[in-house]
Amino acid sequence: MNKVQIYTSSYCPYCIRAKQLLDSKGIEYDEVNLDKNPEKKIETMQKLNWRTVPIILIGDELIGGYDQLVSLERANKLDELLN
């Protein structure tokens, strides 16, 4: 199974929803909360060319944010990316 990493912020409702979706499917993920490290937040956003949280990666592939995660799930493609 491909590793899932999610960069989040504590106050972000989309981060909470993304984690709930992953949890509901029993998908394990590594969470990196960017609230406590503003330098890491800027570095991550620049490196991945993504400006909002959550930032979701499956394996080495940037999935995007919550909307992209939900779109993959609705299209029945999320499970394919995980395996």
C-alpha positions in Angstrom: 0.0 0.0 0.0 1.3 3.5 -0.9 2.1 5.8 2.0 -0.3 8.7 2.6 1.0 11.9 4.0 -1.2 14.9 4.8 -0.1 18.4 5.7 -2.7 20.1 7.9 -3.6 23.0 10.1 -5.5 22.7 13.3 -8.2 25.3 12.4 -8.8 24.0 8.8 -12.3 22.3 8.3 -11.1 20.7 5.1 -8.2 19.1 6.9 -10.6 17.6 9.4 -12.9 16.3 6.6 -9.9 14.8 4.7 -8.8 13.0 7.8 -12.3 11.8 8.5 -12.6 10.4 5.0 -9.3 8.6 5.3 -10.2 7.3 8.8 -13.6 6.1 7.5 -11.8 4.0 4.9 -9.3 2.7 7.4 -6.4 4.4 5.6 -3.4 5.0 7.7 -1.6 8.3 7.1 1.2 10.4 8.4 0.0 13.9 9.5 2.3 16.9 9.6 0.6 19.8 11.4 2.1 23.0 9.9 0.7 25.3 12.6 3.7 25.0 14.9 6.3 25.5 12.1 5.7 28.4 9.8 9.0 27.9 8.0 8.1 24.3 7.2 4.7 25.5 6.0 6.2 28.0 3.5 8.9 25.4 2.5 6.3 22.7 1.9 3.9 25.0 -0.1 6.7 26.2 -2.3 8.2 22.8 -2.9 4.8 21.2 -3.8 3.5 24.4 -5.5 0.3 24.2 -3.5 -1.0 27.1 -1.4 -3.7 25.7 0.8 -4.1 22.9 3.4 -4.6 20.1 3.4 -1.8 19.0 1.1 -2.3 15.3 0.4 0.3 13.0 -1.1 -0.1 9.4 -1.9 3.3 7.8 -2.5 5.3 10.6 -4.1 2.3 11.9 -6.0 0.6 15.2 -5.0 -3.1 14.5 -4.9 -4.0 18.0 -4.0 -6.4 19.0 -1.3 -9.8 17.8 0.1 -11.7 18.5 -3.0 -9.3 16.4 -5.1 -9.4 13.6 -2.5 -13.2 13.5 -2.6 -13.2 13.5 -6.4 -10.9 10.5 -6.4 -13.1 8.7 -4.0 -16.3 9.4 -5.9 -14.7 8.2 -9.1 -13.6 5.0 -7.4 -9.9 5.8 -8.1 -8.7 6.4 -4.5 -8.3 2.7 -3.8 -6.4 2.2 -7.0 -3.8 4.9 -6.0 -3.4 3.4 -2.6 -2.4 -0.1 -4.0 
